[in-house]
């Protein structure tokens, strides 16, 4: 049986675990990141890569807590993408510097007044039609103004590749369902795993779990009083001969955008729209055929195209978050700091850096091992493939 001792062990290599591991490494800690599947293969790669400004959560005309929290989050990412932030993410591909927001129906007074207010001018810049993406100019049904939002969209696959390079050999692929947590008096004493069938015991000064919905399988003593919730979505994948690249929110009278569209390419180089928004939330309670029918209806309401030749697909996703009594989205990330371990959920991709920074602060008094670990011979998880790559 092999034994490995390190400063910190992180379990779960989605964006939360990757950002946390990289930031702890940058602070001089020896960190091992464990993953039983692929990098980012559950929630992270199914996100649209949008660094939300929070405006989409104020579409009822009220700027609530979640909108205020998200408003400053993209700046941390932008600094990292420019190489001036807490991590150097200049290798990450930026798909667009900002999304556009448009409506296909007349908007109510409260939302119109908010978009026109002085406070929102930095977040929502009105565009002339000639400044709009070609897809909007050529095919969109537009009512009122079109706005540019400071919401960059990153290519999530290249983001995962960048983190794999930053963290290097300290990412280890463990066998599926092999993780066993040993607790004594509320403290974790060790983790038992298997790596290619070989039993390995790991010990650390701090254990961090960023496992999303996998939290329910951890068998930690805190689970009796700390639950996870799943909020399902059914996302749309759209192909059509007349599609053009677009990164946009199509809004209506509801609080959530009717459609949130990002653009990606298959391995064959064919354009695919990845579609979320209210249509995806409504899809959680629909069959696949019902969802696709509603998706086609919503696309028809927003764009002057014959959607008959479109290839429409669906993918179901569960968003794992810290439990809320009313089942709604938490306003921000969630962290449980219990004895010598932490469990955390970022809630949104854009909040991962802020959450990682707070976790680093919680670890700042931990001792550091001076010697390096020889981990290069251990298996590494593959980077997950986007759901649209094989269409």
Secondary structure by P-SEA (a helix, b strand, c coil): cbbbbccbbbccccaaaaaaaaaaaaaccbbbbbbcccccccccccccccccccccccccccccaaaaaacaaaaaaaaaaacccccccccccccccbbbbbbcccccaaaaaaaacccccccbbbbcccccccccccccccccbbbbccbbbcaaaaaaaaaaaaacccbbbcccccbbbbbccccccbbbbbcccbbbbbbccbbbbccccccccccccccccbbbbbbbbbbbbbbcccccccccccccccccccbbbbbbccccbbbbbbcccaaaaaaccccaaaaaaaaaaaaaacccccccccbbbbbbbbbbcccccccccccbbbbbbcccbbbbbcccccaaaaaaaaaaaaaccccccccccccccbbbbcccccccccc
